[in-house]
Amino acid sequence: MAETVVLGEGGRVVLPVAIRKRFGLEPGERLTVYGKDGEIRILSRKMALESLRADIVRQRGSLAGMLGELLADRRKEAAGE
């Protein structure tokens, strides 16, 4: 879903009703705005937490893989001694 908005006075952006309804955004809700990969991204707190959790799970997975490789190497070395 894509919507066009106009940047207003003081840098204000009004999120269209369809976007607010789709993501359950209410007036007064705090949003996180940041730039990544050449894009401007806006996340609700719930979205930001879900993204952070996903990053942690990915990091755990890659760390577990690296640890597995390290242990396998150590076992090979120990078997050769």
Summary of the structure (lengths in Angstrom):
residues: 81
radius of gyration: 21.9
end to end distance: 60.9
largest distance: 72.3
contacts: 142
relative contact order: 0.08
helix: 56%
strand: 15%
